[in-house]
Amino acid sequence: MPLGVTLAVQSHTSLLLAIGAVFASGTFGAFASPLSDNTVTTCTVLGIDVVKYARSKLVPALIAAGISVVLYGAFSFFR
């Protein structure tokens, strides 16, 4: 977060968009990563394969990331 805020201030861009992008990227990484503690715990409890479960979560995560990229791009022109 400190790097994102510093970059936003120095480049005179929207601080809210920069903070939102930092949180969105962290959430994406935590959700889509096969090494995430949430993924490993869920697979351990349910007794399913970690890689298959991570791949099944990757499709909706990439769809959400694509929508976010489009919306961040669009809102950056208005802010």
mmCIF file of the N, C-alpha and C atoms, coordinates in Angstrom:
data_MODEL
# 
_entry.id   MODEL 
# 
loop_
_atom_site.group_PDB 
_atom_site.id 
_atom_site.type_symbol 
_atom_site.label_atom_id 
_atom_site.label_alt_id 
_atom_site.label_comp_id 
_atom_site.label_asym_id 
_atom_site.label_entity_id 
_atom_site.label_seq_id 
_atom_site.pdbx_PDB_ins_code 
_atom_site.Cartn_x 
_atom_site.Cartn_y 
_atom_site.Cartn_z 
_atom_site.occupancy 
_atom_site.B_iso_or_equiv 
_atom_site.pdbx_formal_charge 
_atom_site.auth_seq_id 
_atom_site.auth_comp_id 
_atom_site.auth_asym_id 
_atom_site.auth_atom_id 
_atom_site.pdbx_PDB_model_num 
ATOM 1   N N  . MET A 1 1  ? 0.808   -1.192  0.000   1.00 0.00 ? 1  MET A N  1 
ATOM 2   C CA . MET A 1 1  ? 0.000   0.000   0.000   1.00 0.00 ? 1  MET A CA 1 
ATOM 3   C C  . MET A 1 1  ? 0.860   1.269   0.000   1.00 0.00 ? 1  MET A C  1 
ATOM 4   N N  . PRO A 1 2  ? 1.946   1.333   0.779   1.00 0.00 ? 2  PRO A N  1 
ATOM 5   C CA . PRO A 1 2  ? 2.746   2.565   0.755   1.00 0.00 ? 2  PRO A CA 1 
ATOM 6   C C  . PRO A 1 2  ? 3.289   2.894   -0.642  1.00 0.00 ? 2  PRO A C  1 
ATOM 7   N N  . LEU A 1 3  ? 3.693   1.889   -1.376  1.00 0.00 ? 3  LEU A N  1 
ATOM 8   C CA . LEU A 1 3  ? 4.205   2.140   -2.725  1.00 0.00 ? 3  LEU A CA 1 
ATOM 9   C C  . LEU A 1 3  ? 3.093   2.628   -3.648  1.00 0.00 ? 3  LEU A C  1 
ATOM 10  N N  . GLY A 1 4  ? 1.909   2.020   -3.547  1.00 0.00 ? 4  GLY A N  1 
ATOM 11  C CA . GLY A 1 4  ? 0.783   2.441   -4.385  1.00 0.00 ? 4  GLY A CA 1 
ATOM 12  C C  . GLY A 1 4  ? 0.355   3.866   -4.106  1.00 0.00 ? 4  GLY A C  1 
ATOM 13  N N  . VAL A 1 5  ? 0.296   4.232   -2.838  1.00 0.00 ? 5  VAL A N  1 
ATOM 14  C CA . VAL A 1 5  ? -0.086  5.595   -2.469  1.00 0.00 ? 5  VAL A CA 1 
ATOM 15  C C  . VAL A 1 5  ? 0.975   6.584   -2.923  1.00 0.00 ? 5  VAL A C  1 
ATOM 16  N N  . THR A 1 6  ? 2.241   6.247   -2.724  1.00 0.00 ? 6  THR A N  1 
ATOM 17  C CA . THR A 1 6  ? 3.323   7.131   -3.157  1.00 0.00 ? 6  THR A CA 1 
ATOM 18  C C  . THR A 1 6  ? 3.310   7.340   -4.667  1.00 0.00 ? 6  THR A C  1 
ATOM 19  N N  . LEU A 1 7  ? 3.108   6.268   -5.417  1.00 0.00 ? 7  LEU A N  1 
ATOM 20  C CA . LEU A 1 7  ? 3.039   6.396   -6.874  1.00 0.00 ? 7  LEU A CA 1 
ATOM 21  C C  . LEU A 1 7  ? 1.857   7.246   -7.311  1.00 0.00 ? 7  LEU A C  1 
ATOM 22  N N  . ALA A 1 8  ? 0.718   7.084   -6.654  1.00 0.00 ? 8  ALA A N  1 
ATOM 23  C CA . ALA A 1 8  ? -0.460  7.873   -7.015  1.00 0.00 ? 8  ALA A CA 1 
ATOM 24  C C  . ALA A 1 8  ? -0.238  9.354   -6.734  1.00 0.00 ? 8  ALA A C  1 
ATOM 25  N N  . VAL A 1 9  ? 0.366   9.657   -5.595  1.00 0.00 ? 9  VAL A N  1 
ATOM 26  C CA . VAL A 1 9  ? 0.597   11.058  -5.246  1.00 0.00 ? 9  VAL A CA 1 
ATOM 27  C C  . VAL A 1 9  ? 1.624   11.690  -6.183  1.00 0.00 ? 9  VAL A C  1 
ATOM 28  N N  . GLN A 1 10 ? 2.712   10.982  -6.446  1.00 0.00 ? 10 GLN A N  1 
ATOM 29  C CA . GLN A 1 10 ? 3.772   11.531  -7.296  1.00 0.00 ? 10 GLN A CA 1 
ATOM 30  C C  . GLN A 1 10 ? 3.346   11.688  -8.750  1.00 0.00 ? 10 GLN A C  1 
ATOM 31  N N  . SER A 1 11 ? 2.459   10.802  -9.222  1.00 0.00 ? 11 SER A N  1 
ATOM 32  C CA . SER A 1 11 ? 2.028   10.879  -10.628 1.00 0.00 ? 11 SER A CA 1 
ATOM 33  C C  . SER A 1 11 ? 0.721   11.660  -10.788 1.00 0.00 ? 11 SER A C  1 
ATOM 34  N N  . HIS A 1 12 ? 0.218   12.221  -9.675  1.00 0.00 ? 12 HIS A N  1 
ATOM 35  C CA . HIS A 1 12 ? -0.989  13.051  -9.686  1.00 0.00 ? 12 HIS A CA 1 
ATOM 36  C C  . HIS A 1 12 ? -2.185  12.303  -10.261 1.00 0.00 ? 12 HIS A C  1 
ATOM 37  N N  . THR A 1 13 ? -2.341  11.040  -9.878  1.00 0.00 ? 13 THR A N  1 
ATOM 38  C CA . THR A 1 13 ? -3.507  10.262  -10.279 1.00 0.00 ? 13 THR A CA 1 
ATOM 39  C C  . THR A 1 13 ? -4.440  10.119  -9.083  1.00 0.00 ? 13 THR A C  1 
ATOM 40  N N  . SER A 1 14 ? -5.550  9.474   -9.311  1.00 0.00 ? 14 SER A N  1 
ATOM 41  C CA . SER A 1 14 ? -6.554  9.322   -8.263  1.00 0.00 ? 14 SER A CA 1 
ATOM 42  C C  . SER A 1 14 ? -6.043  8.405   -7.153  1.00 0.00 ? 14 SER A C  1 
ATOM 43  N N  . LEU A 1 15 ? -6.054  8.913   -5.947  1.00 0.00 ? 15 LEU A N  1 
ATOM 44  C CA . LEU A 1 15 ? -5.617  8.132   -4.796  1.00 0.00 ? 15 LEU A CA 1 
ATOM 45  C C  . LEU A 1 15 ? -6.591  6.988   -4.518  1.00 0.00 ? 15 LEU A C  1 
ATOM 46  N N  . LEU A 1 16 ? -7.881  7.232   -4.699  1.00 0.00 ? 16 LEU A N  1 
ATOM 47  C CA . LEU A 1 16 ? -8.881  6.190   -4.471  1.00 0.00 ? 16 LEU A CA 1 
ATOM 48  C C  . LEU A 1 16 ? -8.735  5.030   -5.450  1.00 0.00 ? 16 LEU A C  1 
ATOM 49  N N  . LEU A 1 17 ? -8.458  5.335   -6.709  1.00 0.00 ? 17 LEU A N  1 
ATOM 50  C CA . LEU A 1 17 ? -8.252  4.273   -7.688  1.00 0.00 ? 17 LEU A CA 1 
ATOM 51  C C  . LEU A 1 17 ? -6.994  3.459   -7.382  1.00 0.00 ? 17 LEU A C  1 
ATOM 52  N N  . ALA A 1 18 ? -5.949  4.118   -6.919  1.00 0.00 ? 18 ALA A N  1 
ATOM 53  C CA . ALA A 1 18 ? -4.716  3.411   -6.569  1.00 0.00 ? 18 ALA A CA 1 
ATOM 54  C C  . ALA A 1 18 ? -4.924  2.489   -5.375  1.00 0.00 ? 18 ALA A C  1 
ATOM 55  N N  . ILE A 1 19 ? -5.617  2.964   -4.359  1.00 0.00 ? 19 ILE A N  1 
ATOM 56  C CA . ILE A 1 19 ? -5.900  2.130   -3.188  1.00 0.00 ? 19 ILE A CA 1 
ATOM 57  C C  . ILE A 1 19 ? -6.789  0.958   -3.576  1.00 0.00 ? 19 ILE A C  1 
ATOM 58  N N  . GLY A 1 20 ? -7.790  1.215   -4.399  1.00 0.00 ? 20 GLY A N  1 
ATOM 59  C CA . GLY A 1 20 ? -8.662  0.142   -4.870  1.00 0.00 ? 20 GLY A CA 1 
ATOM 60  C C  . GLY A 1 20 ? -7.905  -0.901  -5.673  1.00 0.00 ? 20 GLY A C  1 
ATOM 61  N N  . ALA A 1 21 ? -6.968  -0.461  -6.489  1.00 0.00 ? 21 ALA A N  1 
ATOM 62  C CA . ALA A 1 21 ? -6.177  -1.399  -7.283  1.00 0.00 ? 21 ALA A CA 1 
ATOM 63  C C  . ALA A 1 21 ? -5.278  -2.259  -6.405  1.00 0.00 ? 21 ALA A C  1 
ATOM 64  N N  . VAL A 1 22 ? -4.725  -1.674  -5.373  1.00 0.00 ? 22 VAL A N  1 
ATOM 65  C CA . VAL A 1 22 ? -3.880  -2.449  -4.451  1.00 0.00 ? 22 VAL A CA 1 
ATOM 66  C C  . VAL A 1 22 ? -4.701  -3.507  -3.730  1.00 0.00 ? 22 VAL A C  1 
ATOM 67  N N  . PHE A 1 23 ? -5.867  -3.125  -3.232  1.00 0.00 ? 23 PHE A N  1 
ATOM 68  C CA . PHE A 1 23 ? -6.724  -4.098  -2.548  1.00 0.00 ? 23 PHE A CA 1 
ATOM 69  C C  . PHE A 1 23 ? -7.228  -5.169  -3.511  1.00 0.00 ? 23 PHE A C  1 
ATOM 70  N N  . ALA A 1 24 ? -7.585  -4.776  -4.727  1.00 0.00 ? 24 ALA A N  1 
ATOM 71  C CA . ALA A 1 24 ? -8.083  -5.748  -5.707  1.00 0.00 ? 24 ALA A CA 1 
ATOM 72  C C  . ALA A 1 24 ? -7.003  -6.754  -6.093  1.00 0.00 ? 24 ALA A C  1 
ATOM 73  N N  . SER A 1 25 ? -5.783  -6.302  -6.255  1.00 0.00 ? 25 SER A N  1 
ATOM 74  C CA . SER A 1 25 ? -4.713  -7.230  -6.619  1.00 0.00 ? 25 SER A CA 1 
ATOM 75  C C  . SER A 1 25 ? -4.387  -8.182  -5.479  1.00 0.00 ? 25 SER A C  1 
ATOM 76  N N  . GLY A 1 26 ? -4.452  -7.694  -4.256  1.00 0.00 ? 26 GLY A N  1 
ATOM 77  C CA . GLY A 1 26 ? -4.225  -8.570  -3.106  1.00 0.00 ? 26 GLY A CA 1 
ATOM 78  C C  . GLY A 1 26 ? -5.313  -9.609  -2.967  1.00 0.00 ? 26 GLY A C  1 
ATOM 79  N N  . THR A 1 27 ? -6.541  -9.205  -3.186  1.00 0.00 ? 27 THR A N  1 
ATOM 80  C CA . THR A 1 27 ? -7.664  -10.143 -3.116  1.00 0.00 ? 27 THR A CA 1 
ATOM 81  C C  . THR A 1 27 ? -7.574  -11.173 -4.231  1.00 0.00 ? 27 THR A C  1 
ATOM 82  N N  . PHE A 1 28 ? -7.222  -10.740 -5.428  1.00 0.00 ? 28 PHE A N  1 
ATOM 83  C CA . PHE A 1 28 ? -7.065  -11.668 -6.544  1.00 0.00 ? 28 PHE A CA 1 
ATOM 84  C C  . PHE A 1 28 ? -5.977  -12.693 -6.245  1.00 0.00 ? 28 PHE A C  1 
ATOM 85  N N  . GLY A 1 29 ? -4.865  -12.236 -5.737  1.00 0.00 ? 29 GLY A N  1 
ATOM 86  C CA . GLY A 1 29 ? -3.768  -13.148 -5.422  1.00 0.00 ? 29 GLY A CA 1 
ATOM 87  C C  . GLY A 1 29 ? -4.129  -14.143 -4.338  1.00 0.00 ? 29 GLY A C  1 
ATOM 88  N N  . ALA A 1 30 ? -4.843  -13.678 -3.324  1.00 0.00 ? 30 ALA A N  1 
ATOM 89  C CA . ALA A 1 30 ? -5.244  -14.578 -2.241  1.00 0.00 ? 30 ALA A CA 1 
ATOM 90  C C  . ALA A 1 30 ? -6.286  -15.586 -2.703  1.00 0.00 ? 30 ALA A C  1 
ATOM 91  N N  . PHE A 1 31 ? -7.147  -15.175 -3.626  1.00 0.00 ? 31 PHE A N  1 
ATOM 92  C CA . PHE A 1 31 ? -8.204  -16.070 -4.088  1.00 0.00 ? 31 PHE A CA 1 
ATOM 93  C C  . PHE A 1 31 ? -7.706  -17.053 -5.142  1.00 0.00 ? 31 PHE A C  1 
ATOM 94  N N  . ALA A 1 32 ? -6.906  -16.588 -6.093  1.00 0.00 ? 32 ALA A N  1 
ATOM 95  C CA . ALA A 1 32 ? -6.542  -17.406 -7.241  1.00 0.00 ? 32 ALA A CA 1 
ATOM 96  C C  . ALA A 1 32 ? -5.288  -18.264 -7.031  1.00 0.00 ? 32 ALA A C  1 
ATOM 97  N N  . SER A 1 33 ? -4.510  -17.973 -6.030  1.00 0.00 ? 33 SER A N  1 
ATOM 98  C CA . SER A 1 33 ? -3.251  -18.696 -5.836  1.00 0.00 ? 33 SER A CA 1 
ATOM 99  C C  . SER A 1 33 ? -3.477  -20.107 -5.298  1.00 0.00 ? 33 SER A C  1 
ATOM 100 N N  . PRO A 1 34 ? -2.847  -21.099 -5.904  1.00 0.00 ? 34 PRO A N  1 
ATOM 101 C CA . PRO A 1 34 ? -2.949  -22.454 -5.354  1.00 0.00 ? 34 PRO A CA 1 
ATOM 102 C C  . PRO A 1 34 ? -2.172  -22.612 -4.054  1.00 0.00 ? 34 PRO A C  1 
ATOM 103 N N  . LEU A 1 35 ? -1.331  -21.658 -3.721  1.00 0.00 ? 35 LEU A N  1 
ATOM 104 C CA . LEU A 1 35 ? -0.563  -21.715 -2.483  1.00 0.00 ? 35 LEU A CA 1 
ATOM 105 C C  . LEU A 1 35 ? -1.218  -20.922 -1.357  1.00 0.00 ? 35 LEU A C  1 
ATOM 106 N N  . SER A 1 36 ? -2.388  -20.380 -1.618  1.00 0.00 ? 36 SER A N  1 
ATOM 107 C CA . SER A 1 36 ? -3.100  -19.601 -0.616  1.00 0.00 ? 36 SER A CA 1 
ATOM 108 C C  . SER A 1 36 ? -3.511  -20.482 0.561   1.00 0.00 ? 36 SER A C  1 
ATOM 109 N N  . ASP A 1 37 ? -3.460  -19.910 1.751   1.00 0.00 ? 37 ASP A N  1 
ATOM 110 C CA . ASP A 1 37 ? -3.846  -20.679 2.933   1.00 0.00 ? 37 ASP A CA 1 
ATOM 111 C C  . ASP A 1 37 ? -5.312  -21.104 2.877   1.00 0.00 ? 37 ASP A C  1 
ATOM 112 N N  . ASN A 1 38 ? -6.151  -20.265 2.300   1.00 0.00 ? 38 ASN A N  1 
ATOM 113 C CA . ASN A 1 38 ? -7.566  -20.593 2.172   1.00 0.00 ? 38 ASN A CA 1 
ATOM 114 C C  . ASN A 1 38 ? -7.768  -21.786 1.234   1.00 0.00 ? 38 ASN A C  1 
ATOM 115 N N  . THR A 1 39 ? -7.065  -21.808 0.126   1.00 0.00 ? 39 THR A N  1 
ATOM 116 C CA . THR A 1 39 ? -7.174  -22.904 -0.836  1.00 0.00 ? 39 THR A CA 1 
ATOM 117 C C  . THR A 1 39 ? -6.684  -24.205 -0.235  1.00 0.00 ? 39 THR A C  1 
ATOM 118 N N  . VAL A 1 40 ? -5.543  -24.173 0.397   1.00 0.00 ? 40 VAL A N  1 
ATOM 119 C CA . VAL A 1 40 ? -4.969  -25.382 0.986   1.00 0.00 ? 40 VAL A CA 1 
ATOM 120 C C  . VAL A 1 40 ? -5.850  -25.911 2.120   1.00 0.00 ? 40 VAL A C  1 
ATOM 121 N N  . THR A 1 41 ? -6.356  -25.014 2.960   1.00 0.00 ? 41 THR A N  1 
ATOM 122 C CA . THR A 1 41 ? -7.212  -25.436 4.062   1.00 0.00 ? 41 THR A CA 1 
ATOM 123 C C  . THR A 1 41 ? -8.509  -26.049 3.554   1.00 0.00 ? 41 THR A C  1 
ATOM 124 N N  . THR A 1 42 ? -9.118  -25.413 2.566   1.00 0.00 ? 42 THR A N  1 
ATOM 125 C CA . THR A 1 42 ? -10.357 -25.948 1.998   1.00 0.00 ? 42 THR A CA 1 
ATOM 126 C C  . THR A 1 42 ? -10.138 -27.322 1.398   1.00 0.00 ? 42 THR A C  1 
ATOM 127 N N  . CYS A 1 43 ? -9.056  -27.492 0.659   1.00 0.00 ? 43 CYS A N  1 
ATOM 128 C CA . CYS A 1 43 ? -8.768  -28.782 0.037   1.00 0.00 ? 43 CYS A CA 1 
ATOM 129 C C  . CYS A 1 43 ? -8.451  -29.848 1.075   1.00 0.00 ? 43 CYS A C  1 
ATOM 130 N N  . THR A 1 44 ? -7.772  -29.475 2.121   1.00 0.00 ? 44 THR A N  1 
ATOM 131 C CA . THR A 1 44 ? -7.443  -30.431 3.179   1.00 0.00 ? 44 THR A CA 1 
ATOM 132 C C  . THR A 1 44 ? -8.711  -30.895 3.898   1.00 0.00 ? 44 THR A C  1 
ATOM 133 N N  . VAL A 1 45 ? -9.585  -29.960 4.214   1.00 0.00 ? 45 VAL A N  1 
ATOM 134 C CA . VAL A 1 45 ? -10.817 -30.305 4.923   1.00 0.00 ? 45 VAL A CA 1 
ATOM 135 C C  . VAL A 1 45 ? -11.731 -31.161 4.051   1.00 0.00 ? 45 VAL A C  1 
ATOM 136 N N  . LEU A 1 46 ? -11.856 -30.790 2.768   1.00 0.00 ? 46 LEU A N  1 
ATOM 137 C CA . LEU A 1 46 ? -12.753 -31.512 1.871   1.00 0.00 ? 46 LEU A CA 1 
ATOM 138 C C  . LEU A 1 46 ? -12.116 -32.746 1.247   1.00 0.00 ? 46 LEU A C  1 
ATOM 139 N N  . GLY A 1 47 ? -10.804 -32.870 1.342   1.00 0.00 ? 47 GLY A N  1 
ATOM 140 C CA . GLY A 1 47 ? -10.105 -34.022 0.774   1.00 0.00 ? 47 GLY A CA 1 
ATOM 141 C C  . GLY A 1 47 ? -10.075 -34.024 -0.743  1.00 0.00 ? 47 GLY A C  1 
ATOM 142 N N  . ILE A 1 48 ? -9.916  -32.852 -1.339  1.00 0.00 ? 48 ILE A N  1 
ATOM 143 C CA . ILE A 1 48 ? -9.853  -32.762 -2.801  1.00 0.00 ? 48 ILE A CA 1 
ATOM 144 C C  . ILE A 1 48 ? -8.467  -32.317 -3.234  1.00 0.00 ? 48 ILE A C  1 
ATOM 145 N N  . ASP A 1 49 ? -8.197  -32.490 -4.528  1.00 0.00 ? 49 ASP A N  1 
ATOM 146 C CA . ASP A 1 49 ? -6.893  -32.147 -5.099  1.00 0.00 ? 49 ASP A CA 1 
ATOM 147 C C  . ASP A 1 49 ? -6.741  -30.623 -5.164  1.00 0.00 ? 49 ASP A C  1 
ATOM 148 N N  . VAL A 1 50 ? -5.618  -30.134 -4.676  1.00 0.00 ? 50 VAL A N  1 
ATOM 149 C CA . VAL A 1 50 ? -5.384  -28.691 -4.608  1.00 0.00 ? 50 VAL A CA 1 
ATOM 150 C C  . VAL A 1 50 ? -5.310  -28.069 -5.995  1.00 0.00 ? 50 VAL A C  1 
ATOM 151 N N  . VAL A 1 51 ? -4.620  -28.712 -6.917  1.00 0.00 ? 51 VAL A N  1 
ATOM 152 C CA . VAL A 1 51 ? -4.432  -28.139 -8.254  1.00 0.00 ? 51 VAL A CA 1 
ATOM 153 C C  . VAL A 1 51 ? -5.761  -28.068 -9.005  1.00 0.00 ? 51 VAL A C  1 
ATOM 154 N N  . LYS A 1 52 ? -6.574  -29.107 -8.914  1.00 0.00 ? 52 LYS A N  1 
ATOM 155 C CA . LYS A 1 52 ? -7.874  -29.083 -9.595  1.00 0.00 ? 52 LYS A CA 1 
ATOM 156 C C  . LYS A 1 52 ? -8.775  -27.999 -9.015  1.00 0.00 ? 52 LYS A C  1 
ATOM 157 N N  . TYR A 1 53 ? -8.765  -27.880 -7.704  1.00 0.00 ? 53 TYR A N  1 
ATOM 158 C CA . TYR A 1 53 ? -9.583  -26.858 -7.060  1.00 0.00 ? 53 TYR A CA 1 
ATOM 159 C C  . TYR A 1 53 ? -9.091  -25.459 -7.433  1.00 0.00 ? 53 TYR A C  1 
ATOM 160 N N  . ALA A 1 54 ? -7.788  -25.258 -7.449  1.00 0.00 ? 54 ALA A N  1 
ATOM 161 C CA . ALA A 1 54 ? -7.232  -23.945 -7.806  1.00 0.00 ? 54 ALA A CA 1 
ATOM 162 C C  . ALA A 1 54 ? -7.558  -23.591 -9.249  1.00 0.00 ? 54 ALA A C  1 
ATOM 163 N N  . ARG A 1 55 ? -7.506  -24.571 -10.144 1.00 0.00 ? 55 ARG A N  1 
ATOM 164 C CA . ARG A 1 55 ? -7.862  -24.314 -11.550 1.00 0.00 ? 55 ARG A CA 1 
ATOM 165 C C  . ARG A 1 55 ? -9.337  -23.966 -11.691 1.00 0.00 ? 55 ARG A C  1 
ATOM 166 N N  . SER A 1 56 ? -10.194 -24.610 -10.897 1.00 0.00 ? 56 SER A N  1 
ATOM 167 C CA . SER A 1 56 ? -11.622 -24.297 -10.986 1.00 0.00 ? 56 SER A CA 1 
ATOM 168 C C  . SER A 1 56 ? -11.909 -22.888 -10.477 1.00 0.00 ? 56 SER A C  1 
ATOM 169 N N  . LYS A 1 57 ? -11.125 -22.395 -9.523  1.00 0.00 ? 57 LYS A N  1 
ATOM 170 C CA . LYS A 1 57 ? -11.294 -21.035 -9.022  1.00 0.00 ? 57 LYS A CA 1 
ATOM 171 C C  . LYS A 1 57 ? -10.674 -20.004 -9.949  1.00 0.00 ? 57 LYS A C  1 
ATOM 172 N N  . LEU A 1 58 ? -9.762  -20.416 -10.804 1.00 0.00 ? 58 LEU A N  1 
ATOM 173 C CA . LEU A 1 58 ? -9.051  -19.463 -11.651 1.00 0.00 ? 58 LEU A CA 1 
ATOM 174 C C  . LEU A 1 58 ? -9.960  -18.840 -12.706 1.00 0.00 ? 58 LEU A C  1 
ATOM 175 N N  . VAL A 1 59 ? -10.896 -19.612 -13.244 1.00 0.00 ? 59 VAL A N  1 
ATOM 176 C CA . VAL A 1 59 ? -11.770 -19.085 -14.301 1.00 0.00 ? 59 VAL A CA 1 
ATOM 177 C C  . VAL A 1 59 ? -12.613 -17.902 -13.802 1.00 0.00 ? 59 VAL A C  1 
ATOM 178 N N  . PRO A 1 60 ? -13.375 -18.046 -12.707 1.00 0.00 ? 60 PRO A N  1 
ATOM 179 C CA . PRO A 1 60 ? -14.123 -16.863 -12.244 1.00 0.00 ? 60 PRO A CA 1 
ATOM 180 C C  . PRO A 1 60 ? -13.214 -15.719 -11.782 1.00 0.00 ? 60 PRO A C  1 
ATOM 181 N N  . ALA A 1 61 ? -12.034 -16.053 -11.265 1.00 0.00 ? 61 ALA A N  1 
ATOM 182 C CA . ALA A 1 61 ? -11.105 -15.002 -10.845 1.00 0.00 ? 61 ALA A CA 1 
ATOM 183 C C  . ALA A 1 61 ? -10.608 -14.199 -12.043 1.00 0.00 ? 61 ALA A C  1 
ATOM 184 N N  . LEU A 1 62 ? -10.327 -14.863 -13.140 1.00 0.00 ? 62 LEU A N  1 
ATOM 185 C CA . LEU A 1 62 ? -9.870  -14.153 -14.338 1.00 0.00 ? 62 LEU A CA 1 
ATOM 186 C C  . LEU A 1 62 ? -10.995 -13.323 -14.964 1.00 0.00 ? 62 LEU A C  1 
ATOM 187 N N  . ILE A 1 63 ? -12.219 -13.824 -14.889 1.00 0.00 ? 63 ILE A N  1 
ATOM 188 C CA . ILE A 1 63 ? -13.350 -13.039 -15.390 1.00 0.00 ? 63 ILE A CA 1 
ATOM 189 C C  . ILE A 1 63 ? -13.500 -11.759 -14.564 1.00 0.00 ? 63 ILE A C  1 
ATOM 190 N N  . ALA A 1 64 ? -13.446 -11.895 -13.239 1.00 0.00 ? 64 ALA A N  1 
ATOM 191 C CA . ALA A 1 64 ? -13.547 -10.721 -12.364 1.00 0.00 ? 64 ALA A CA 1 
ATOM 192 C C  . ALA A 1 64 ? -12.378 -9.769  -12.588 1.00 0.00 ? 64 ALA A C  1 
ATOM 193 N N  . ALA A 1 65 ? -11.179 -10.307 -12.804 1.00 0.00 ? 65 ALA A N  1 
ATOM 194 C CA . ALA A 1 65 ? -10.011 -9.453  -13.058 1.00 0.00 ? 65 ALA A CA 1 
ATOM 195 C C  . ALA A 1 65 ? -10.165 -8.700  -14.374 1.00 0.00 ? 65 ALA A C  1 
ATOM 196 N N  . GLY A 1 66 ? -10.688 -9.365  -15.387 1.00 0.00 ? 66 GLY A N  1 
ATOM 197 C CA . GLY A 1 66 ? -10.914 -8.699  -16.675 1.00 0.00 ? 66 GLY A CA 1 
ATOM 198 C C  . GLY A 1 66 ? -11.914 -7.566  -16.556 1.00 0.00 ? 66 GLY A C  1 
ATOM 199 N N  . ILE A 1 67 ? -13.006 -7.809  -15.832 1.00 0.00 ? 67 ILE A N  1 
ATOM 200 C CA . ILE A 1 67 ? -13.997 -6.753  -15.619 1.00 0.00 ? 67 ILE A CA 1 
ATOM 201 C C  . ILE A 1 67 ? -13.380 -5.597  -14.841 1.00 0.00 ? 67 ILE A C  1 
ATOM 202 N N  . SER A 1 68 ? -12.571 -5.911  -13.837 1.00 0.00 ? 68 SER A N  1 
ATOM 203 C CA . SER A 1 68 ? -11.917 -4.866  -13.047 1.00 0.00 ? 68 SER A CA 1 
ATOM 204 C C  . SER A 1 68 ? -10.970 -4.026  -13.884 1.00 0.00 ? 68 SER A C  1 
ATOM 205 N N  . VAL A 1 69 ? -10.221 -4.660  -14.763 1.00 0.00 ? 69 VAL A N  1 
ATOM 206 C CA . VAL A 1 69 ? -9.286  -3.920  -15.619 1.00 0.00 ? 69 VAL A CA 1 
ATOM 207 C C  . VAL A 1 69 ? -10.049 -2.947  -16.511 1.00 0.00 ? 69 VAL A C  1 
ATOM 208 N N  . VAL A 1 70 ? -11.154 -3.410  -17.084 1.00 0.00 ? 70 VAL A N  1 
ATOM 209 C CA . VAL A 1 70 ? -11.947 -2.541  -17.951 1.00 0.00 ? 70 VAL A CA 1 
ATOM 210 C C  . VAL A 1 70 ? -12.523 -1.372  -17.148 1.00 0.00 ? 70 VAL A C  1 
ATOM 211 N N  . LEU A 1 71 ? -13.069 -1.657  -15.975 1.00 0.00 ? 71 LEU A N  1 
ATOM 212 C CA . LEU A 1 71 ? -13.666 -0.586  -15.169 1.00 0.00 ? 71 LEU A CA 1 
ATOM 213 C C  . LEU A 1 71 ? -12.618 0.388   -14.632 1.00 0.00 ? 71 LEU A C  1 
ATOM 214 N N  . TYR A 1 72 ? -11.466 -0.123  -14.190 1.00 0.00 ? 72 TYR A N  1 
ATOM 215 C CA . TYR A 1 72 ? -10.403 0.785   -13.733 1.00 0.00 ? 72 TYR A CA 1 
ATOM 216 C C  . TYR A 1 72 ? -9.923  1.656   -14.886 1.00 0.00 ? 72 TYR A C  1 
ATOM 217 N N  . GLY A 1 73 ? -9.820  1.081   -16.067 1.00 0.00 ? 73 GLY A N  1 
ATOM 218 C CA . GLY A 1 73 ? -9.422  1.876   -17.232 1.00 0.00 ? 73 GLY A CA 1 
ATOM 219 C C  . GLY A 1 73 ? -10.433 2.943   -17.566 1.00 0.00 ? 73 GLY A C  1 
ATOM 220 N N  . ALA A 1 74 ? -11.722 2.586   -17.511 1.00 0.00 ? 74 ALA A N  1 
ATOM 221 C CA . ALA A 1 74 ? -12.766 3.550   -17.824 1.00 0.00 ? 74 ALA A CA 1 
ATOM 222 C C  . ALA A 1 74 ? -12.847 4.661   -16.779 1.00 0.00 ? 74 ALA A C  1 
ATOM 223 N N  . PHE A 1 75 ? -12.798 4.293   -15.502 1.00 0.00 ? 75 PHE A N  1 
ATOM 224 C CA . PHE A 1 75 ? -12.915 5.301   -14.456 1.00 0.00 ? 75 PHE A CA 1 
ATOM 225 C C  . PHE A 1 75 ? -11.677 6.179   -14.345 1.00 0.00 ? 75 PHE A C  1 
ATOM 226 N N  . SER A 1 76 ? -10.549 5.721   -14.832 1.00 0.00 ? 76 SER A N  1 
ATOM 227 C CA . SER A 1 76 ? -9.357  6.563   -14.766 1.00 0.00 ? 76 SER A CA 1 
ATOM 228 C C  . SER A 1 76 ? -9.469  7.784   -15.674 1.00 0.00 ? 76 SER A C  1 
ATOM 229 N N  . PHE A 1 77 ? -10.323 7.705   -16.687 1.00 0.00 ? 77 PHE A N  1 
ATOM 230 C CA . PHE A 1 77 ? -10.523 8.869   -17.558 1.00 0.00 ? 77 PHE A CA 1 
ATOM 231 C C  . PHE A 1 77 ? -11.449 9.915   -16.932 1.00 0.00 ? 77 PHE A C  1 
ATOM 232 N N  . PHE A 1 78 ? -12.276 9.485   -15.982 1.00 0.00 ? 78 PHE A N  1 
ATOM 233 C CA . PHE A 1 78 ? -13.229 10.397  -15.351 1.00 0.00 ? 78 PHE A CA 1 
ATOM 234 C C  . PHE A 1 78 ? -12.742 10.973  -14.043 1.00 0.00 ? 78 PHE A C  1 
ATOM 235 N N  . ARG A 1 79 ? -11.667 10.470  -13.498 1.00 0.00 ? 79 ARG A N  1 
ATOM 236 C CA . ARG A 1 79 ? -11.184 10.902  -12.196 1.00 0.00 ? 79 ARG A CA 1 
ATOM 237 C C  . ARG A 1 79 ? -9.973  11.751  -12.364 1.00 0.00 ? 79 ARG A C  1 
# 
